[in-house]
Amino acid sequence: MVHRRAFLAGSLAGLTLAGCGVTRGENAGSRRLRMMIPNRPGGGYDLTGRTAVRVMEEEKITPRFEVFNVVGASGTVAMARLINEAGNDNLLQCMGLGVVGAVYTNKSDARVSIATPIARLIEEVEGVVVPADSPFKSIDDFVAAWKADVKGMTVGGGSSPGGPDHLFPMEVARAVGIKPADVNYTPYDGGGEILAALLGSKLDMATTGLGEFTEQIKQGKVRVLATSGEKAQKGAHAPALKDAAIALTFTNWRGILAPPEISTERRQELIDLLQQMHDSQGWKDVLAEREWTDAFVTGEEFGTFLKAQDERVATTLKELGLA
């Protein structure tokens, strides 16, 4: 394991700080909590983490919170920092399936299973997204062009290999008869970079959580061709893949970790904070607005889930020849 001081010095160039929090309420303790986001502002982790903090502040669940972004290697840099902060019981990290995959593909020892599991928050469907001026008006249009020129079609997502935005197009390819290994996939660090690539005509198609592009979809800057859930998303104006005769459903998830080696009592205090947030009207409103699926589990149940995800990602990457 890298010495903490050396690691922090080496990763300083990849760290951007963005304060998000003012003092509110007097009954939730006075300790300053920090929420680490493992990618750039604008991505799915950023959106989830900052939204959770905002709800906790507005609902007066906790009065002091800072949010900061640690950029690098699709979440691996942040994960390594979390592990090196062993015993720091004022630090939390938003993470999800993408981080699980990133630590494998970057050959890092900072496995998510080493950290302290606090809570899984949400599940979210993925979307097949194209620029507004794309010639593809439907998922059938895109699939036909994709089959005709697999390697010539550029596909991007906010995940390194093993993350949701990577696994999803591979599964779509498999479902329509394309070899996943032939897919021309480019990873980006979060939704902001994906959007810039889409609007800059660097991608024919992107796969991403729809919550990252809510405003762009409303404004008509991008078009959703299909979604990955059991049923169509009302704000997407596009069918579910199943409704377009593509036999596939797929969901991403996001949750909260703490560093290893914190006390059992402190872990329960942090779980209780997230439980209060989950039970609040503010969080219920967010779930409805973002069309996020409530997938709340905590503590050991979340830990068991993380171990299963670890195994799932390792198996999938080996099947794709990437691990």
C-alpha positions as CSV (number, residue, x, y, z in Angstrom):
1,M,0.0,0.0,0.0
2,V,1.3,3.5,-0.8
3,H,2.2,5.6,2.2
4,R,-0.5,8.1,2.8
5,R,1.7,11.2,2.7
6,A,3.3,10.1,-0.5
7,F,0.0,9.2,-2.1
8,L,-1.6,12.6,-1.2
9,A,1.4,14.4,-2.7
10,G,1.3,12.4,-5.8
11,S,-2.4,12.8,-6.4
12,L,-2.7,16.5,-5.6
13,A,-2.7,17.4,-9.3
14,G,-5.8,15.3,-9.7
15,L,-7.7,16.9,-6.9
16,T,-10.3,19.7,-7.3
17,L,-12.1,21.1,-4.3
18,A,-15.6,22.5,-4.5
19,G,-17.3,23.4,-1.2
20,C,-20.9,22.5,-0.8
21,G,-22.3,23.2,2.5
22,V,-23.4,25.7,5.1
23,T,-24.1,25.3,8.7
24,R,-27.7,24.4,9.3
25,G,-29.4,22.9,12.3
26,E,-28.0,22.3,15.8
27,N,-29.1,18.8,16.7
28,A,-27.0,16.6,14.3
29,G,-23.6,17.2,15.9
30,S,-20.9,19.6,15.1
31,R,-18.3,17.5,13.3
32,R,-17.4,18.5,9.8
33,L,-18.2,15.7,7.4
34,R,-16.6,15.4,4.0
35,M,-18.0,13.7,0.9
36,M,-15.5,12.6,-1.7
37,I,-16.6,12.3,-5.4
38,P,-14.5,10.0,-7.5
39,N,-14.8,11.9,-10.8
40,R,-15.3,15.4,-12.2
41,P,-18.2,17.7,-11.5
42,G,-21.2,16.8,-13.7
43,G,-20.9,13.0,-13.5
44,G,-23.3,10.5,-11.9
45,Y,-21.3,10.2,-8.7
46,D,-21.1,14.0,-8.4
47,L,-24.8,14.4,-9.0
48,T,-25.7,11.6,-6.5
49,G,-23.3,12.7,-3.8
50,R,-24.1,16.4,-4.0
51,T,-27.8,15.7,-4.0
52,A,-27.5,13.5,-0.9
53,V,-25.6,16.3,0.9
54,R,-28.0,19.0,-0.2
55,V,-31.0,16.9,1.1
56,M,-29.2,16.3,4.4
57,E,-28.5,20.0,4.8
58,E,-32.0,21.2,3.8
59,E,-33.6,18.6,6.0
60,K,-31.3,19.7,8.9
61,I,-30.1,16.2,9.3
62,T,-26.5,17.3,9.6
63,P,-25.2,20.9,9.8
64,R,-21.6,20.7,8.4
65,F,-20.7,19.1,5.1
66,E,-18.0,19.6,2.4
67,V,-18.0,18.0,-1.0
68,F,-14.9,17.6,-3.0
69,N,-13.9,15.9,-6.3
70,V,-10.9,13.6,-6.7
71,V,-10.2,13.0,-10.3
72,G,-8.2,10.2,-11.8
73,A,-8.4,6.7,-13.3
74,S,-12.2,6.5,-13.3
75,G,-12.4,6.5,-9.5
76,T,-9.3,4.5,-8.7
77,V,-7.4,7.5,-7.4
78,A,-10.2,8.4,-5.0
79,M,-10.6,4.8,-3.9
80,A,-6.9,4.6,-3.1
81,R,-7.2,7.7,-1.1
82,L,-10.2,6.3,0.8
83,I,-8.3,3.2,1.8
84,N,-5.3,5.2,2.8
85,E,-7.5,7.3,5.1
86,A,-8.1,4.2,7.3
87,G,-9.6,5.3,10.6
88,N,-10.9,8.7,9.4
89,D,-14.5,8.6,10.5
90,N,-15.5,12.0,9.1
91,L,-14.9,11.0,5.4
92,L,-17.5,9.4,3.1
93,Q,-17.2,8.6,-0.6
94,C,-19.9,8.3,-3.2
95,M,-19.3,5.4,-5.6
96,G,-20.9,2.7,-7.7
97,L,-20.4,-0.1,-10.2
98,G,-18.0,2.0,-12.2
99,V,-15.5,2.2,-9.3
100,V,-15.8,-1.6,-8.8
101,G,-14.6,-2.1,-12.4
102,A,-12.0,0.7,-12.5
103,V,-9.9,-0.8,-9.6
104,Y,-9.7,-4.1,-11.6
105,T,-8.7,-2.6,-14.9
106,N,-6.2,-0.3,-13.2
107,K,-4.8,-3.2,-11.3
108,S,-5.2,-1.4,-8.0
109,D,-5.3,-3.1,-4.6
110,A,-7.9,-0.5,-3.4
111,R,-10.8,-2.9,-3.6
112,V,-14.2,-1.6,-2.6
113,S,-14.6,-4.6,-0.3
114,I,-11.8,-3.3,1.9
115,A,-13.7,-0.1,2.8
116,T,-16.5,0.3,5.3
117,P,-19.9,-0.2,3.6
118,I,-22.4,2.5,4.7
119,A,-25.4,2.5,2.3
120,R,-26.5,1.7,-1.2
121,L,-28.8,4.5,-2.3
122,I,-30.2,4.1,-5.8
123,E,-30.4,2.2,-9.0
124,E,-30.6,4.0,-12.3
125,V,-31.3,2.8,-15.8
126,E,-28.8,3.5,-18.6
127,G,-29.7,5.3,-21.9
128,V,-28.6,5.0,-25.5
129,V,-28.0,8.7,-26.3
130,V,-27.1,10.5,-29.5
131,P,-26.7,14.2,-30.4
132,A,-29.8,16.1,-31.4
133,D,-28.6,16.3,-35.0
134,S,-27.7,12.6,-35.3
135,P,-29.1,10.8,-38.3
136,F,-30.3,8.0,-36.0
137,K,-33.9,8.6,-35.1
138,S,-34.5,5.2,-33.4
139,I,-32.6,2.4,-31.8
140,D,-33.4,0.3,-34.9
141,D,-31.6,2.9,-37.1
142,F,-28.5,2.9,-34.9
143,V,-28.3,-0.9,-34.6
144,A,-28.6,-1.3,-38.4
145,A,-25.7,1.2,-38.9
146,W,-23.7,-0.4,-36.1
147,K,-24.0,-3.9,-37.6
148,A,-22.9,-2.6,-41.0
149,D,-19.8,-0.9,-39.6
150,V,-19.1,-2.0,-36.0
151,K,-15.6,-0.7,-35.6
152,G,-16.4,2.5,-37.5
153,M,-19.1,3.5,-35.0
154,T,-17.7,5.4,-32.1
155,V,-19.3,4.6,-28.7
156,G,-18.5,6.4,-25.5
157,G,-19.4,6.3,-21.8
158,G,-18.4,7.6,-18.4
159,S,-16.8,4.3,-17.2
160,S,-13.6,2.5,-17.7
161,P,-13.8,-1.2,-18.6
162,G,-15.9,-2.9,-16.0
163,G,-18.1,0.1,-15.2
164,P,-21.8,0.4,-16.1
165,D,-21.3,2.7,-19.1
166,H,-18.9,0.1,-20.5
167,L,-20.7,-3.0,-19.6
168,F,-24.0,-1.8,-20.9
169,P,-23.0,-1.2,-24.6
170,M,-21.2,-4.6,-24.5
171,E,-24.4,-6.3,-23.4
172,V,-26.4,-4.4,-26.0
173,A,-23.9,-5.5,-28.7
174,R,-24.2,-9.1,-27.6
175,A,-28.0,-8.9,-27.6
176,V,-28.1,-7.7,-31.2
177,G,-25.5,-10.1,-32.5
178,I,-22.3,-8.0,-32.4
179,K,-19.2,-9.3,-30.8
180,P,-18.5,-7.1,-27.7
181,A,-14.7,-7.3,-28.4
182,D,-15.4,-5.5,-31.7
183,V,-17.1,-2.5,-30.1
184,N,-15.2,0.8,-30.6
185,Y,-15.6,2.1,-27.0
186,T,-13.9,5.2,-25.6
187,P,-14.1,5.9,-21.8
188,Y,-14.7,9.4,-20.5
189,D,-14.4,10.7,-16.9
190,G,-18.0,11.5,-16.1
191,G,-21.1,13.0,-17.7
192,G,-19.6,16.4,-18.4
193,E,-16.9,14.9,-20.7
194,I,-19.4,12.6,-22.4
195,L,-21.7,15.5,-23.2
196,A,-18.8,17.6,-24.7
197,A,-17.8,14.6,-26.8
198,L,-21.4,14.1,-28.0
199,L,-22.0,17.7,-28.9
200,G,-18.5,18.0,-30.4
201,S,-19.3,15.1,-32.9
202,K,-16.6,12.9,-31.4
203,L,-19.2,10.1,-30.7
204,D,-21.9,8.4,-32.7
205,M,-23.5,7.2,-29.5
206,A,-23.0,7.4,-25.8
207,T,-24.3,5.2,-22.9
208,T,-24.9,6.9,-19.6
209,G,-27.2,7.2,-16.7
210,L,-30.1,9.4,-17.8
211,G,-30.0,11.5,-14.6
212,E,-26.7,13.0,-15.9
213,F,-28.5,14.5,-19.0
214,T,-31.9,15.5,-17.6
215,E,-31.6,19.1,-18.6
216,Q,-30.0,18.4,-22.0
217,I,-32.8,15.9,-22.8
218,K,-35.4,18.5,-21.8
219,Q,-33.7,21.2,-23.9
220,G,-33.4,18.9,-26.9
221,K,-29.6,19.0,-27.1
222,V,-29.4,15.2,-27.0
223,R,-31.9,12.4,-28.0
224,V,-32.4,9.1,-26.2
225,L,-32.9,6.2,-28.5
226,A,-33.7,3.6,-25.8
227,T,-33.4,2.9,-22.1
228,S,-32.3,-0.2,-20.2
229,G,-35.0,-0.7,-17.6
230,E,-38.0,-3.0,-17.4
231,K,-40.2,-0.1,-18.8
232,A,-39.7,3.2,-20.6
233,Q,-38.7,6.2,-18.6
234,K,-41.3,9.0,-18.9
235,G,-38.8,11.8,-19.4
236,A,-36.7,10.0,-22.0
237,H,-39.3,9.9,-24.8
238,A,-37.9,6.6,-25.9
239,P,-38.8,2.9,-25.6
240,A,-37.2,0.4,-23.3
241,L,-34.9,-2.0,-25.1
242,K,-37.3,-4.8,-24.4
243,D,-40.1,-2.8,-26.1
244,A,-37.8,-2.5,-29.2
245,A,-37.4,-6.3,-29.4
246,I,-33.9,-6.2,-27.8
247,A,-33.9,-8.8,-24.9
248,L,-31.9,-6.9,-22.3
249,T,-32.4,-5.1,-19.1
250,F,-29.6,-3.4,-17.2
251,T,-29.3,-1.1,-14.1
252,N,-26.5,0.8,-12.5
253,W,-26.3,1.6,-8.8
254,R,-24.6,4.1,-6.5
255,G,-23.8,4.1,-2.8
256,I,-21.7,5.5,0.0
257,L,-18.5,4.1,1.6
258,A,-16.3,5.2,4.5
259,P,-12.6,4.4,5.1
260,P,-11.7,1.1,6.7
261,E,-11.0,0.7,10.4
262,I,-13.6,3.1,11.8
263,S,-15.5,2.1,14.9
264,T,-18.7,0.1,14.8
265,E,-20.4,2.9,16.7
266,R,-19.3,5.5,14.2
267,R,-20.3,3.4,11.3
268,Q,-23.8,3.1,12.8
269,E,-23.9,6.9,13.3
270,L,-23.1,7.4,9.6
271,I,-25.7,4.8,8.6
272,D,-28.3,6.6,10.7
273,L,-27.5,9.9,8.9
274,L,-28.2,8.2,5.5
275,Q,-31.3,6.5,6.9
276,Q,-32.7,9.8,8.0
277,M,-32.0,11.2,4.6
278,H,-33.6,8.2,2.9
279,D,-36.7,8.6,5.0
280,S,-37.1,12.4,4.3
281,Q,-39.6,14.0,1.9
282,G,-36.7,15.8,0.3
283,W,-35.1,12.5,-0.8
284,K,-38.4,11.1,-2.0
285,D,-38.8,14.2,-4.2
286,V,-35.4,13.7,-5.6
287,L,-36.1,10.1,-6.5
288,A,-39.3,11.1,-8.4
289,E,-37.6,14.0,-10.1
290,R,-34.6,12.0,-11.3
291,E,-36.5,8.8,-11.9
292,W,-34.0,7.0,-9.7
293,T,-35.1,3.7,-8.2
294,D,-34.9,3.5,-4.4
295,A,-32.4,0.7,-3.7
296,F,-31.5,1.5,-0.1
297,V,-29.6,-1.1,1.9
298,T,-27.1,-0.5,4.7
299,G,-24.2,-1.9,6.6
300,E,-23.5,-5.7,6.3
301,E,-26.2,-6.2,3.7
302,F,-24.5,-3.6,1.5
303,G,-21.1,-5.2,2.2
304,T,-22.4,-8.6,1.0
305,F,-23.8,-6.9,-2.2
306,L,-20.3,-5.3,-2.8
307,K,-18.5,-8.6,-2.6
308,A,-21.0,-10.1,-5.1
309,Q,-20.4,-7.1,-7.4
310,D,-16.7,-7.6,-7.1
311,E,-17.0,-11.2,-8.3
312,R,-19.5,-10.3,-11.1
313,V,-17.2,-7.6,-12.6
314,A,-14.1,-9.8,-12.4
315,T,-15.9,-12.6,-14.2
316,T,-17.3,-10.3,-16.9
317,L,-13.9,-8.6,-17.6
318,K,-12.3,-12.0,-18.0
319,E,-15.0,-13.0,-20.5
320,L,-14.1,-9.9,-22.5
321,G,-10.4,-10.6,-22.2
322,L,-9.8,-7.4,-20.2
323,A,-8.7,-9.0,-16.9
